[in-house]
Amino acid sequence: GNEPIFPNKPLTIFITFFLSVVISGLVIAVRETFNSDISDREQIENELQYPILGSIGKQRGDIRAALHGDDLYIKNAFKELLVNIELQHEDKPLAVGITSTVSGEGKTYCSANLAATCASLGYRTLLLETDVYRPQLSLLFPYAKHIRFFNDYFEKNLPAREIIQSSELENLDIIFSKPSKD
């Protein structure tokens, strides 16, 4: 005949396709078996004994827009979070701490917006910034040049009322932290 006897072209294509599917499937199965990333809310709920009280989406652009209520989705997400926190803790007063070991995860964003949400709903709210390495609240809430800081409470033994600053939002007071000199 006019065609070569070896290699068998249809058989070679079939074996190549079959092996590529099998090898790809094995790679995916091995990666999923050893994957320790958190991929969805259900995975968190199955691993922890604590309820998830809210979910705040990643904010793009100006974070002050959410703080001042211009972004309704974010504003409502913080309201939902506040309601769920209140349902978990019916006794007053309520204290909420937001912490993380990683910079840039949204601690300042979430704490400032949650505090602003509390204040907008009529709760007297005190927002306390304790980050002495990279304080960020002054980016959201400008303050006067000659104020007392959280650090002064300990270093200069000042009374608490001298370090509390009023904010531009009604019912919201802030204690700012000044950056360390390190």
N, C-alpha and C positions, 0 to 999 in steps of 0.2 A: 503494500500500500504506500500511499503518499505521506502518511503520518508516522512519527517515530513510535516505536514500541515501548520505549522506556524514556523518561518517567511517565507514568499514567497521570495526565493532567487533571481529570476530574477527581481521582483519588487523592492527589496531592492537595488540591483546593479543599476537599472535605476534611482531610486530616488537619490542615492548617487552621481552618475555621473551628473545628472541634477542640483542638488544643488551645486556641486563643480563648474560647469561651470557658473551658475548664480552668485554665491558668488564671484568667481574670476573676472567676468565681472564687478560686482558692485565695487569691490575694485579698479580695474583699472580705471573705469570711475570716481570715487571719487578722486583718486590721480591725474588724468589728469585735472580735473576741478580745483583743488587747486594748481596745479603745476605752480610756477612762474619762473622756470629756463628757460634760453634762450637756445634753442636746435638747431636752424639753422639760416642761414643768412637771410632768408625771414622774420623771426620773428623780427629781428632787423630792417630790412628795413621798415616793416609795422609800427613799434612803433616810429621810429625816422623820423625827417624831413630832415636829412642829409644823403648824399650818403655814402656808404661804398667804400672807395678808394682802399682797398687792403686787402688781407688776408695772414698772415704769419703763416705757419705751425709750430708746436712745434719742436724745434731743440733737437736732442739727441746727446750726446757726446760732442766733443770739439766745442765750439761756435766760436773759432778762425777760424775753417775751413770755415765757411760761410763768415766770415769777410774778409778772404784773397781770396775768390772766388773759393775754392775747391769744395763747394757744389753748383752745378749748379741750382738745384731747388730753393734753398733759394736765391741765387744770382738773379735769374730771378724774383722771387717774390718781392724782394726789388726794382728791376728795374721797374717792373709794378706799384708798389706803387708810386715810384717817378714820373713816367709819369702821373699817375692819379692826383697826387698832383699838378703837373705843369699845367695840363689841367684845374684844378679848380682855379688856381691862376696864371694868365698869367703875372702879373706885377713882376718885379724883384726889389730888392732882396727878397728871400723867406725865411721865418722863420717857422720852424715846432717845436712844443712842444709835448713831449710825457710824460704823467703823469698818475699816479694811486695812490690810497691810500694803496694798498696791496703790500707787499714785495714779490719779486720773480715772478712777472707776465711778466717780459721781457722788462722793460723800457730801461735798459742799453743795452740789446741785440739788440732791435729794433733801438734805437737811434744810436748806434755805427755802425750797419750794413747799416742803411739808410745814415749816414754821409759818410761811406766808399764808398757806391754806388755813391753818388753825386760826391765825389772826383775822383773816377775812370772814371766818365763820363766827367771830365774836369772842373767841377764847383769848385771854391774856396769855401771851406767849413770850418766852425768853429763849433766844437762840444763843447757844454758848459755843464759841469756836475755841478748840483746844490745840489745834495744830500749830506748834511753834516753829516748825521747819519750813512749811509752805502755806501760810495762811492765805485763803482765797476769798473770804467773805467780803473784804473791802472792794473786790471787783464787782460785787452785786449790790452792796450797800455802802456807798461812800460815807466816810466819816470825817469829822473835823480834825485838824492837825494836832490839836492839844487835847487828846483824850487819854484816859487811863485804860490799860489793857488787862486782860486775864492774868498775864504774867505778873503785873503789879500787885495783884491781890496777894500773891505769895511773897514776892521779893520785897515789897514795901509795906506789907502787913496792912493794906488798905481795907476799909469796910466794903462789903459787896455793893452797896448802893452807889459807891463812887466809880465803879467800873462799868455799870450798866448804862448803855447808850440808847436813846430813842431812835427809832428808824422812821423812814418816810411813810411806812404803813401803820395804820392805826392798830393798836393792841399788840404790836411787835416791838420788843426791845432786844438789844443785841449786846453781848459781851465779846469784843474782838480780841484776838490774840496777835501780839506783835511778833515778827520773825526773830528767831534767835540770831546771835551774831556768829554762830559757827559756820 
